[in-house]
Amino acid sequence: MTESYEVLALRYATRDAKRQDHFHSEVPNPDDPMPMDYFIWVARSPERTVLFDAGFNADVAAQRKRTYVRSPLEALRLAGVDGASIQDIVISHLHYDHAGTIEDFPNARLHIQEQEIDFVTSRKSEPTRRAFEVEDVNNVLRAMYAGRVSLYNGSARPWPGLSIHLVGGHTAGSQIVRLDTKRGWVVLAADASHFYENMERGIPFHGTYDISQGIAGFDTMRSLAESDQHVIPGHDPEVVKRYPSASSELRDIVLRLDEPPREG
């Protein structure tokens, strides 16, 4: 038995950047502008609501010079989701922009790859440690000691119609989500592909821990999704352009990923 999910992308922040900031090797026009958007994702069925990643807070936005449009909690409220009702959060990895507000969801169980915990608490993370916030890691450890963390070693199917898959690459324990929707199998890539172009060119993001795993992750996502058009990158403003908004009032804020992309 499976479940079909409504899948929403909620945009909460943005930043200016250049093309050279987003690729591990050289690409054409490296100095051209290439802004980055920040999203969290919601999967809803009649039986459950699952949050994928938790974003970051206003203090971290100011510290890291990100343009904070709204808090993840406010984005959820706009989408008609009560943050207090969230029972489960799948965390793609523990970078600041994916695990930064879990304290706002005190009733939620966190679903994380065990390799990610091992990685972030070991010396292996030192070259990429600036992408983590120590308080986020502490909050995850507090949740573990409170019995609110489910750890995985590879692929798993926590609920009907929703599976998680270890891909590594960006961090040692990065994971993606595969969802059954009315338009077929959709894969939420998070940072396994920041932009459509990362996967299209086969070039991982510049801050990738293991390049070979990052490249292999592109093939994994293709194999899990209905088509390449069913793979949703984690930071691409093109998602806002391609997918319909949940309503006219939520234009460019809440995007319907279970609907086909706009034509053209």
MONOR-V166732 format. One line per field, one symbol per residue. phi: phi as a letter, one per 40 degrees, with the letter a starting at -180 (. if undefined). psi: psi as a letter, one per 20 degrees, with the letter a starting at -180 (. if undefined). Layout:
phi=???
psi=???
//
This chain:
phi=.bbbbcbbbbcbaaacabdccbbcbcbcfccccacbbbbbbbbbbdcabbcbgbgbbcccdcccfbcccacdcccccccgbcdcccbabcbcabcdcbbcbcccbcccccbbccccccccbbcccdcbcccbbccccdccccccccgbbbbbbhcabcadgbbbacbggdbcbcbbbbbcbcbhcbbccfccacbdcdcccgbccccccbccccccccccccccccadcccbccacdcdcccbcccaccbdgbbbccccccccg
psi=qrqpqppppopirrqqrrhiijqhrqrqlhjqqnrpqpqrqppprhhrppporjbrrhghgggjlqoogrqhghggghjkpohiiphpopogrkqhjikikhiimiiqppoqphhgggghjrihighjhiiqphhgghhghghghjkkppqqmbqrnhqpjpqqppibegrhkpqrpppprijapppohcjhogqhhgggikorqhlpgogghgghhghgghhhqhrhijporijpihghhhqqqhrhhkpjgoqoiiqqqqq.
//
